[in-house]
Amino acid sequence: MVFKKILIANRGEIACRVIRTAQKMGIKTVAVYSDADARSPHVKMADEAVHIGPSPAAESYLIAEKIIQACKDTGAEAVHPGYGFLSERTSFAQELADNDIAFIGPPANAIAAMGDKIESKKLAEKAGVSVVPGHIGEIDDTEHAVRISNDIGYPVMMKASAGGGGKGMRLAWNEKDVREGFEATKREGLASFGDDRVFIEKFIEQPRHIEIQVLGDKHGNVIYLGERECSIQRRHQKVVEEAPSPFVDPEMRKKMGEQAVALSQAVGYYSAGTVELIVGADKSFYFLEMNTRLQVEHPVTEYITGLDLVEQMIRVAYGEKLPLTQDEVKLTGWAVENRVYAEDPYRGFLPSTGRLVKYRPPEEEEGIRVDDGVAEGGEVSIFYDPMIAKLITYGETRIEAIDRQIDALNRFELVGPGHNIDFLSALMQHERFREGTITTNFIAEEYPDGFQGAPATDELLVNLAAIGAFAATAHADRARRVDNQLGKRLEAPSEWQVKIGDKIMDVRISEEEIAVDGTAVDLSMEYTPGDSLILAEVAGKPLSVKIAKSTDGFALNSHGATHKARILPAHVAQHAVHMIEKIPPDLSKFLLCPMPGLLVALHVGEGDSVVEGQPLAVVEAMKMENILRAEKNGVVKSVEAAQGDSLAVDAVILELE
């Protein structure tokens, strides 16, 4: 026996994830939703749904009283908090207990001890766990923060004590960075977590971020389920996770695991939890924090252990013992998870919002899993985390799991808000990532000037030329079937010129073969005008290409980049050299809003002189503050926006002379 009905105090993909397991266990589910989520998939999936308030989380998902009332109104016996929102709030777990509602998570005292970064570090030190050098205690003001940082030695990391998910964190390389960032860190902590306390610690250069998954029951049993490598991060937000880690050997795994278990037992921990560690190049490791909840990246552990962590959390909360001992934990194969975010890597990874005009993830099959909580036609709003979906792949080896990611990302169709699918594919193809020689600095080191698409091999360009010419032939063939569209008795062209970037290729199509620059391409594919995804085979290997018609050809997306292919009949192409190229306008004199957001500060006015690099304005989006700086010296000619304005992407804030 387990619970008959549970309420999921969350939204999006994690709510859907919990509902799926509950349904599998025969448990009725209750969803809660805000105004923005009224038509969301998790609301439709659940057996019941309760409206809990306006769109901002602070007026809905973060109000414990509304969750508890929803439990009483629906008869839900237990609450699964997911992650984020109330999942690590001690008072919430305690209020549920006071109302005889089970919390599908750890005991309140464990959340209190480990959920606060300052207190957890003190506890870890007492338990003999090595911690990163830093200041454990509250910081009075900016001057105090500067003194502490100088004592520790730069670089230092400033973190909101109650922070998580990359919010409320600032890296400071010098005193100037501390002075500029300390108050912003406090504000972000207050806005996101209702707590403006900040702590400062030494920033370990070239580190890896590795975490241990623990699972405990109410009978004193705690086990560890291997590790997850989470070093691929951007702005301290995880992007790629995998299990196991390519860096960890069995002896190291045992040491880390046993330390994580000892720490868990010290606070009487049960349910699923994660001990996060910073690992040095010499395989030394330091306690970072313990997340007393389910992690976003839990599916990779589920793949390699065969366990359903949500099911185990539910069973533990009901009082059942763990179904296995430490000796029975077996790690098999390799799993990789990519987080698909609503952010634009081509615009400095700025947050993006908007309607999902098209949303078609790859179909789930052996070794491919998609965890999401959105649907085509839905909206990515400004109110919540920008994660759209998680793509998880599994293979017998690490490279097999990675290659499966590349293929699945090629088939992931998403139109509407900006997204990072191309960037994820580029990561999967990057030689350094494939070798496993990664650190938390990987993205900053490998993409110092931002992302402009994954580089294409000559082989890929040849294949795209063949596919593009085939599609162009299909369009021409359809056109000739319309009376007089191509004149009388005209056939579709068989010879094409394809230009992708600077590469020009001649393609000949006949009933026998497709040849690019005189060399046959072993291509097998189907295409009907209007298709948005081509599932081809080249020399027996799958090649998926997303395709969209353009004025003079197609936009072909595959392997982490969109390639604009100009495709002209051979007899027309010779005249293309005479076409005048359109020169884009100079926008450097304008300060444009890089993402939809709120203008929270404007530092200059009309007539002010500015120098390159000077902060001009601050825009808040997704509860993160973004400083906009001058790209060149100049004088402010006009100001087009005011502090407090809500701005659209590319809205003009000011113009320089």
C-alpha positions, -999 to +999 in steps of 0.1 A: +000+000+000+010+036-007-008+069-007-041+070-025-037+107-036-008+131-037-005+168-046+024+181-067+033+216-054+051+225-086+047+231-124+062+223-157+083+193-165+089+182-129+052+182-122+046+161-153+075+138-142+060+132-108+025+126-122+038+100-146+053+079-118+022+084-096+000+071-124+023+041-128+019+034-091-019+038-093-019+070-072-044+098-079-028+132-085-037+168-078-020+196-097-019+233-087-016+261-112-013+299-115-030+321-141-001+316-165-003+278-163-041+274-166-036+254-199-003+237-191+003+200-196+007+192-159-028+206-153-043+183-180-023+152-169-034+153-132-067+138-120-076+171-103-063+207-106-065+236-082-060+273-091-037+289-065-033+325-077-018+350-101+012+343-124+041+355-103+054+326-081+055+348-050+017+351-053+010+314-061+035+286-060+055+301-031+025+305-008+024+274+015-011+282+029-026+279-006-009+245-011-021+232+022-056+244+016-056+226-018-046+194+000-075+198+024-100+206-003-090+176-024-081+151+003-045+147-008-025+128+018+009+139+007+028+166-012+057+162-036+074+195-039+095+188-070+125+212-070+127+250-066+097+269-051+089+253-016+110+222-020+137+233+004+117+255+028+118+241+063+087+260+073+067+243+045+077+208+056+068+217+092+034+232+082+025+200+063+034+179+093+013+201+116-016+195+093-010+157+091+000+159+054+030+138+045+059+155+029+075+135+001+110+147+010+134+148+039+126+157+075+123+194+083+154+194+106+175+180+077+163+207+053+171+234+080+206+220+086+216+214+050+194+238+030+211+269+043+246+272+027+261+289+057+248+265+083+255+234+062+292+244+059+294+248+097+279+213+101+301+198+074+332+212+092+320+197+125+316+164+108+351+165+095+342+171+059+366+193+040+351+225+029+362+253+005+381+281+023+357+310+029+338+332+053+311+312+071+288+338+087+267+368+078+282+398+061+273+433+073+277+454+042+298+460+011+329+472+030+327+441+052+325+420+020+356+437+005+376+430+037+366+394+037+374+390+000+408+406+005+416+382+033+405+351+014+423+361-017+409+365-052+390+352-071+361+348-047+325+337-052+296+357-036+265+335-031+231+341-018+228+319+013+194+305+002+203+305-035+202+278-061+199+273-099+226+298-106+207+327-092+222+350-066+258+343-075+287+366-085+323+359-093+347+386-082+382+388-095+391+420-077+378+445-052+360+465-079+339+433-087+329+430-051+318+466-048+298+463-080+283+429-073+277+425-036+244+445-034+232+429-067+238+395-052+218+405-021+189+418-043+188+386-064+187+365-033+159+385-018+139+385-051+143+348-058+144+333-024+132+359+001+166+359+018+193+385+012+221+369+032+253+364+013+284+343+020+318+345+003+342+316-005+374+310-024+368+302-060+387+271-070+400+275-106+398+246-131+373+227-109+349+200-117+314+200-103+305+164-093+276+153-071+266+122-053+230+110-053+219+097-019+187+078-010+176+071+026+146+057+044+130+063+078+146+032+092+181+046+092+193+031+059+212+055+035+229+045+003+246+064-025+237+058-062+270+068-079+279+103-091+269+128-117+293+150-136+278+185-138+308+205-149+294+219-181+278+251-168+271+286-180+269+314-154+269+286-128+237+271-143+241+235-153+237+228-190+249+192-195+249+164-169+261+128-172+264+097-151+288+083-143+317+109-144+345+102-169+369+115-142+359+094-112+375+060-106+359+033-083+381+042-053+373+079-056+336+070-060+336+050-028+353+078-008+329+104-021+299+082-016+307+072+019+314+108+029+280+118+014+263+090+033+280+100+066+269+136+062+233+125+054+232+102+085+246+131+107+213+149+101+190+119+101+184+122+063+158+102+044+143+105+009+164+115-022+191+141-018+223+152-034+257+161-020+275+185-043+313+186-044+339+207-060+366+184-073+402+195-081+424+183-109+443+162-082+410+144-074+407+162-041+371+171-033+354+196-011+318+199+002+299+226-016+263+221-005+236+195+000+204+198-020+176+183+001+153+175-028+152+158-062+177+173-087+168+184-122+194+159-135+181+129-116+171+110-149+208+102-157+210+083-124+178+065-131+191+053-164+223+038-150+208+023-118+174+012-132+157+029-102+127+054-103+138+080-078+104+096-076+088+062-068+114+057-041+107+091-026+070+083-025+076+048-009+100+063+017+076+090+026+050+063+032+074+045+055+087+017+034+123+005+036+147+009+007+145-020-018+182-025-020+215-023+000+247-005-010+262-038-023+233-043-046+237-009-064+250-015-099+259+012-124+254+001-160+261+020-191+262+058-196+236+085-196+238+122-207+212+149-201+210+182-220+188+211-207+169+228-235+166+264-224+146+294-238+177+315-243+194+327-274+231+315-277+235+337-308+227+368-287+249+361-257+226+335-242+201+361-232+167+349-219+139+345-244+102+343-241+073+337-264+048+312-279+060+278-289+048+281-325+062+246-332+073+221-305+081+186-316+108+168-295+123+136-308+101+106-303+110+086-272+126+053-281+152+030-267+179+052-252+160+085-257+139+101-231+123+136-230+111+152-198+091+183-205+061+203-193+052+223-224+031+218-255+029+233-290+010+265-288+020+271-252+040+300-239+073+304-223+066+332-199+088+357-180+075+344-146+094+311-143+126+292-151+135+293-188+140+255-191+117+241-218+127+204-217+153+179-207+167+155-233+182+123-218+200+097-238+216+063-228+242+041-243+264+012-234+294+036-236+298+074-231+304+081-268+273+061-277+252+082-254+267+114-267+262+104-304+226+096-296+222+131-282+235+146-315+210+126-335+181+134-311+190+172-311+190+171-349+153+159-347+142+184-320+120+209-337+114+242-318+101+274-333+092+305-313+114+317-285+152+316-289+166+282-278+200+266-272+195+234-293+223+243-317+246+251-288+239+217-271+247+199-303+280+218-306+289+208-271+282+171-279+305+174-310+333+193-292+364+171-291+374+182-256+340+173-243+341+140-260+375+133-244+360+141-210+387+167-201+362+192-188+359+217-160+333+243-149+352+268-171+347+248-202+321+270-219+339+303-210+372+289-223+359+273-255+334+300-264+350+332-252+335+353-280+301+338-277+285+312-300+280+315-337+270+279-346+289+247-347+315+245-374+305+222-403+327+196-419+331+195-457+313+161-456+283+177-439+282+206-464+283+181-493+255+161-478+234+193-471+239+204-507+226+170-520+196+172-496+189+208-505+190+202-543+167+172-539+142+194-520+145+221-547+138+195-574+107+185-554+095+221-553+102+226-590+084+193-599+053+205-579+055+239-597+055+223-632+023+205-623+005+238-620-008+249-654+017+271-672+037+277-640+069+266-658+056+270-693+044+240-714+061+206-712+089+219-690+107+194-667+121+202-633+158+212-635+183+183-630+214+205-625+217+229-596+242+252-580+242+252-542+260+279-522+265+275-485+286+302-469+316+306-493+314+270-506+298+266-541+288+231-552+274+218-584+247+191-579+233+169-606+202+148-600+192+119-622+171+088-617+203+068-611+221+090-586+228+124-570+263+137-576+279+167-559+309+182-579+309+150-599+311+126-569+281+104-562+264+108-528+248+076-514+216+095-503+183+079-493+155+103-483+119+114-488+107+149-490+074+166-498+072+204-501+061+217-467+080+191-446+100+207-418+121+176-409+140+153-433+151+119-419+178+109-444+204+082-447+238+089-462+259+058-468+237+039-445+241+064-416+212+085-403+212+123-410+183+144-397+179+179-411+154+206-402+144+225-434+126+258-440+120+275-474+137+308-480+136+332-509+163+316-530+167+282-513+164+267-479+176+271-443+191+237-434+197+230-397+218+201-386+246+193-362+244+226-343+240+252-369+216+266-395+231+268-430+215+292-455+217+274-488+212+294-519+199+269-545+195+280-581+191+261-614+225+259-631+215+280-660+203+308-636+232+306-612+256+322-637+237+355-633+238+355-595+272+373-595+255+404-608+231+407-578+239+436-554+244+425-518+223+442-492+244+459-465+229+457-430+223+490-412+247+503-385+230+498-351+261+505-330+249+540-321+218+526-304+216+509-270+191+481-276+173+460-250+188+425-256+159+406-242+123+412-230+127+427-195+122+455-170+144+486-171+154+488-134+181+514-138+192+541-163+226+557-154+228+584-181+207+612-195+205+632-227+238+651-234+259+629-211+293+617-224+300+580-222+331+559-226+334+523-240+325+498-213+306+523-191+274+508-175+245+526-191+214+507-179+203+476-160+176+453-174+160+426-152+148+394-169+140+360-152+149+376-119+185+382-131+200+417-135+219+424-167+242+454-170+242+470-204+274+488-213+285+513-239+301+496-269+319+528-279+327+564-268+300+590-275+274+615-263+238+605-255+217+621-282+183+609-269+167+587-243+138+566-255+129+546-223+124+554-187+132+534-155+104+511-147+094+505-184+088+469-196+108+466-228+106+442-258+137+426-273+156+451-295+136+481-280+157+513-283+168+525-248+189+554-260+208+567-290+244+580-291+255+608-314 
